[in-house]
């Protein structure tokens, strides 16, 4: 059990490392794909109709006129007024106006997206999956060490026994009277040693067990629907905040309501991606899981226009991250003010099928992070009142590479989290 | 100043043995330490038991450890409403409505349920102020005693029916009822509701609308009709008054519009250090009241003398000879007249009497001193009370004569609060169709055949017009919890209208304001319509004056009784609310009961208790059981325990109304023995001169020899040691002293800190501990004792915000009250008519806190922002900290009051009141951002740290420094008098820094010489009293001569 867990940790951290480097790569590229995923993907797919039309060949349909497209994407409402026939037909067909991207995307970025669409090839989802294949070639030696220790201990014991026997022999020879040998299980010093060792091991295990009470690292319960973060956030790169929009607003990140799922799944009703395998190694039928969702939503994919969202029933997910009642935790504090990535606490979520608790959520784990993590000391205007620290940073009295940690401004005090 | 002796209890005044003992004791209750000296083996829990327990707990821990992870569900919305973010509060502007009272509020709604109400700062009337009752109103929403569905039938025959069925039944019953149709309401000041009634009238043209107020202002309404030609109450401008004379009007607690008046009154009490001036308040009264306790000078008289005093005051302000009163009272009236004359046009006389003639004379006085149009404003009348007693009396007669066929009742509850309740009940039995819209099964509703319960105001739509031309709106903050319906909907339906009340309201205001956009805007803001800036005079005539002055009630002899309202309970509206029942009355400091208030002189005469004798004071004061006295008045007899309250006239006794309510109104109205809390005193009243009079003469009192425990909190938190005592907790001086020596308080502090090198060096030099800097924020609070009137709004606000437990009377009797913020009452001066100071006291967040040093597990420690932090999950309950706290503000959870423990029978021994607060419905009021404390931990004021954290986060998200508006603690928000300032002391431009700088002469820290370095500062109470100045000057002179 233990060595399996250690192996898992090692695998997991490797995946995390690989995943992190993968993410930072895409983020720095700022290419059309990233822009597409960030801005367009919630309404458009390239090869399939979603809320909006499929975008493959969009330029051809618009007669190759990028200027028109720029105007349309930036503000579809005002472009409609120009009386463009294709635009008006489009509007009549989809009956909803497109989000205005004026001030969000400049023409260069729109061009990047269009280029990405132009060069897109239906390759099938391979990215993200690559990391799972790269299992590290590491074996676990603890069993070997254990056996070795045991053998050495037996050898030592035997040698001790031999030693005492020899001593007795030599004593007998030299005529020194010595007591009758005591069997080692009756030998008081052996018993005492055994008890001490047992006490130390027992104490260690009890303490460790007690500390672990109520902690559920690696907790991965079965959910009512097999929802794969790997498929959604990994392969399809849906922004975490699209579903967990509360993370920027308040204490709860929020599990999305059924209507948010249905924003996309009204159109996406089958799973065609890479094979999904759950934690037990069984294959999961993605399309069947989407059908599960439809049951909750009361949605009939054959009659999509007759769907009544108000008839939906909530999905009873099993809560994974449970903090005790006396702990106050606020997502927006960490995401907005602290500029933390979701992965810092939730692990490599884009590689998880069903979600698993990444951190043990213990107080020590929180505190350790608060001790080393820097606040947005210079960037955030709130901290301008800490004149003393600003001066000390300037004068070099405070180590500017360490910066101002959360702890330095009182982030490890009791009533930051307990009130 | 320093020679002024303050005392909280008679024992303290006399320095009695019991007082000395209790000041020494760390905990007032008897601790369960029997057989402590018997040795371990003889102890009740011997070694073997100990081992047994040890084994059991180890086994239990092992079992617990091997348990599976309990599966918790996280269930999101099916369709998330756009404006609800789980975990983020929404605020809705709405209006607190209770009978005629309407207060603009904001309701804090967390995840669909209102959990806190706060004053709406935009309201020109209250400017964000609230009262204890407003703060507690959110708990009424979750009251399990609310009616849950419409019923037909009386008493046990009442059967649940649908709205359709009851509509049909009433439609069928109405034509057969015969007789007249009457709509009986408490005061309605909602314009749209009045319009609804008009529509109903169109359908039933004979409908008669009678307004009934439990405590009416008939006398004033009729007097104003005579003097000003308007049967209405004017608005008052206490802020324009430099001299205020009150003849028994408790205007800071219960009279007309106390929140508004408290705000205005406080304005006159704010002192500018450079030019110290303040208003002067002279109070004539019979039974110690909150307003009287705040007065600069309080004079005592018989209740029956009110008219004579008014007449005398009129003569005196007109420069005529005073004939109606004599002796000391005459001199006092002349002093008041002199003070009024000094500020003609800036003076005001108010009177609490319900006698028309007396009020006509008061109108004449106000006219003579130029109050009309200056401090009395007729531009916008106050609409909070409209009931005329004689009209209701006529209705009761008509009901008894059998001429009323149909009676609709909205809000009114005469079967409890009418002095001839029995007569009303007999009359009601003769009414064929009696329909009640009351939301509770109150005394009147129980007798009605048809009951259609109304929504709570937090579930309702509506409007209110507290002052003519100014409107406040009501919008629902939660979906109705039960099958209830607004009474306006019923009337509209029965008028044959197809629209419901919401659409009616929208159309009504849409037309008035010009469109739906405007309606949405006022709904969002909660209010519309300004209150006139400049006061306008009413057309005064001396109409009926001669008649009135002739008919002034005669002065009586013998013992007199005055019925009064308590600030929390009112006329019984607050009786079912556990927060209000447990809030100590500011004047008597008692909870959970009404009682007979008597003077020390009366105590000696009636019960032979001489408070100046140590043993007798102790016998009265230390043990909760109080002597029970039988009161006979107007042929009614009641028995009540006695409280001796100085400041009460020697020959007068007082009883609070609003108690002795029916058990069906709510669990809080009955005590642990299932007996009503208190006794109903309304039946003692009588009608005099056409109006109900609460002043009763010819009262006989007899000592019954019985006793009854009263849960008095006055002596719960005593602190007297060699290092400091109560006297230094609080500082007070007179205006004359302040003018004469502006730095008196400062000198005093200098004197106290002299052994450590004076104030300048005190902080650094007087400690062996180092000092720690607060690099970013340092929280601080300042409380102006001069504007605090002790009303208790902050106490309830704190309770609501911080999930402070209700413990019930048996626990209060055992000193287990849990309030984080209490208001201490101090007396000084004449023991029969003392001066009173109120001091709100909460955790002082000492920078050198004595509690922190003694905690063995560091559960309480200091933050870098100056907070004294309390960590419940670390606390093991040694209570060393509470022991070591000089202010006695730490509270220990002796029991599992809030149901925080996982063991269900932890609450078994607690009273029903505690269980009442623990059902699923009531627990909806809990603030999810504050931990519910479990048994065995200490808790105390946290400076509303959850709000501080939220405010800081808001600033961080917006990437800007913190501003004052980000952090408003609950007590400061609730205060109508704005006496609490809170903020970041490190910011020189914050309100708290400015307040401390601008009032450096009055600033002091409680028990400063202990060097605990509190973060709460106080500003000394200043009393605008000439006599005290003279006495003090005399005393000082004598002292100097002596030296």
HADDOCK unambig.tbl for C-alpha pairs under 7 A between the chains (distance, minus, plus):
assign (segid A and resid 213 and name CA) (segid B and resid 65 and name CA) 6.11 0.50 0.50
assign (segid A and resid 246 and name CA) (segid B and resid 85 and name CA) 6.53 0.50 0.50
assign (segid A and resid 250 and name CA) (segid B and resid 87 and name CA) 5.96 0.50 0.50
assign (segid A and resid 250 and name CA) (segid B and resid 88 and name CA) 5.59 0.50 0.50
assign (segid A and resid 251 and name CA) (segid B and resid 87 and name CA) 5.71 0.50 0.50
assign (segid A and resid 252 and name CA) (segid B and resid 86 and name CA) 6.53 0.50 0.50
assign (segid A and resid 252 and name CA) (segid B and resid 87 and name CA) 5.95 0.50 0.50
assign (segid A and resid 255 and name CA) (segid B and resid 76 and name CA) 5.79 0.50 0.50
assign (segid A and resid 256 and name CA) (segid B and resid 76 and name CA) 6.44 0.50 0.50
assign (segid A and resid 257 and name CA) (segid B and resid 76 and name CA) 5.33 0.50 0.50
assign (segid A and resid 257 and name CA) (segid B and resid 77 and name CA) 4.90 0.50 0.50
assign (segid A and resid 257 and name CA) (segid B and resid 78 and name CA) 5.10 0.50 0.50
assign (segid A and resid 257 and name CA) (segid B and resid 79 and name CA) 5.70 0.50 0.50
assign (segid A and resid 257 and name CA) (segid B and resid 80 and name CA) 5.89 0.50 0.50
assign (segid A and resid 258 and name CA) (segid B and resid 78 and name CA) 4.95 0.50 0.50
assign (segid A and resid 258 and name CA) (segid B and resid 79 and name CA) 6.15 0.50 0.50
assign (segid A and resid 259 and name CA) (segid B and resid 78 and name CA) 6.51 0.50 0.50
assign (segid A and resid 259 and name CA) (segid B and resid 79 and name CA) 5.31 0.50 0.50
assign (segid A and resid 310 and name CA) (segid B and resid 79 and name CA) 6.90 0.50 0.50
assign (segid A and resid 312 and name CA) (segid B and resid 78 and name CA) 5.66 0.50 0.50
assign (segid A and resid 313 and name CA) (segid B and resid 78 and name CA) 5.31 0.50 0.50
assign (segid A and resid 314 and name CA) (segid B and resid 75 and name CA) 6.49 0.50 0.50
assign (segid A and resid 314 and name CA) (segid B and resid 76 and name CA) 6.23 0.50 0.50
assign (segid A and resid 314 and name CA) (segid B and resid 77 and name CA) 5.76 0.50 0.50
assign (segid A and resid 314 and name CA) (segid B and resid 78 and name CA) 4.30 0.50 0.50
assign (segid A and resid 315 and name CA) (segid B and resid 75 and name CA) 6.14 0.50 0.50
assign (segid A and resid 315 and name CA) (segid B and resid 76 and name CA) 6.97 0.50 0.50
assign (segid A and resid 316 and name CA) (segid B and resid 73 and name CA) 6.10 0.50 0.50
assign (segid A and resid 316 and name CA) (segid B and resid 74 and name CA) 6.21 0.50 0.50
assign (segid A and resid 316 and name CA) (segid B and resid 75 and name CA) 4.85 0.50 0.50
assign (segid A and resid 317 and name CA) (segid B and resid 73 and name CA) 5.69 0.50 0.50
assign (segid A and resid 317 and name CA) (segid B and resid 74 and name CA) 5.25 0.50 0.50
assign (segid A and resid 317 and name CA) (segid B and resid 75 and name CA) 5.96 0.50 0.50
assign (segid A and resid 318 and name CA) (segid B and resid 71 and name CA) 6.81 0.50 0.50
assign (segid A and resid 318 and name CA) (segid B and resid 72 and name CA) 5.94 0.50 0.50
assign (segid A and resid 318 and name CA) (segid B and resid 73 and name CA) 4.54 0.50 0.50
assign (segid A and resid 318 and name CA) (segid B and resid 74 and name CA) 5.75 0.50 0.50
assign (segid A and resid 319 and name CA) (segid B and resid 72 and name CA) 5.40 0.50 0.50
assign (segid A and resid 319 and name CA) (segid B and resid 73 and name CA) 5.08 0.50 0.50
assign (segid A and resid 319 and name CA) (segid B and resid 74 and name CA) 5.01 0.50 0.50
assign (segid A and resid 325 and name CA) (segid B and resid 931 and name CA) 6.92 0.50 0.50
assign (segid A and resid 326 and name CA) (segid B and resid 931 and name CA) 5.55 0.50 0.50
assign (segid A and resid 333 and name CA) (segid B and resid 953 and name CA) 6.42 0.50 0.50
assign (segid A and resid 336 and name CA) (segid B and resid 957 and name CA) 6.28 0.50 0.50
assign (segid A and resid 337 and name CA) (segid B and resid 956 and name CA) 5.77 0.50 0.50
assign (segid A and resid 337 and name CA) (segid B and resid 957 and name CA) 5.45 0.50 0.50
assign (segid A and resid 380 and name CA) (segid B and resid 956 and name CA) 6.73 0.50 0.50
assign (segid A and resid 380 and name CA) (segid B and resid 959 and name CA) 4.81 0.50 0.50
assign (segid A and resid 381 and name CA) (segid B and resid 959 and name CA) 4.41 0.50 0.50
assign (segid A and resid 381 and name CA) (segid B and resid 960 and name CA) 4.27 0.50 0.50
assign (segid A and resid 381 and name CA) (segid B and resid 961 and name CA) 5.92 0.50 0.50
assign (segid A and resid 382 and name CA) (segid B and resid 955 and name CA) 6.23 0.50 0.50
assign (segid A and resid 382 and name CA) (segid B and resid 956 and name CA) 5.26 0.50 0.50
assign (segid A and resid 382 and name CA) (segid B and resid 959 and name CA) 5.30 0.50 0.50
assign (segid A and resid 382 and name CA) (segid B and resid 960 and name CA) 4.45 0.50 0.50
assign (segid A and resid 382 and name CA) (segid B and resid 961 and name CA) 4.14 0.50 0.50
assign (segid A and resid 382 and name CA) (segid B and resid 962 and name CA) 6.61 0.50 0.50
assign (segid A and resid 383 and name CA) (segid B and resid 961 and name CA) 6.88 0.50 0.50
assign (segid A and resid 384 and name CA) (segid B and resid 961 and name CA) 6.68 0.50 0.50
assign (segid A and resid 385 and name CA) (segid B and resid 776 and name CA) 5.79 0.50 0.50
assign (segid A and resid 385 and name CA) (segid B and resid 961 and name CA) 6.67 0.50 0.50
assign (segid A and resid 386 and name CA) (segid B and resid 775 and name CA) 5.79 0.50 0.50
assign (segid A and resid 386 and name CA) (segid B and resid 776 and name CA) 4.80 0.50 0.50
assign (segid A and resid 388 and name CA) (segid B and resid 775 and name CA) 6.48 0.50 0.50
assign (segid A and resid 410 and name CA) (segid B and resid 864 and name CA) 5.90 0.50 0.50
assign (segid A and resid 413 and name CA) (segid B and resid 863 and name CA) 6.21 0.50 0.50
assign (segid A and resid 414 and name CA) (segid B and resid 869 and name CA) 6.89 0.50 0.50
assign (segid A and resid 414 and name CA) (segid B and resid 871 and name CA) 6.39 0.50 0.50
assign (segid A and resid 415 and name CA) (segid B and resid 869 and name CA) 5.98 0.50 0.50
assign (segid A and resid 418 and name CA) (segid B and resid 871 and name CA) 6.36 0.50 0.50
assign (segid A and resid 419 and name CA) (segid B and resid 930 and name CA) 5.73 0.50 0.50
assign (segid A and resid 419 and name CA) (segid B and resid 931 and name CA) 5.87 0.50 0.50
assign (segid A and resid 419 and name CA) (segid B and resid 946 and name CA) 6.85 0.50 0.50
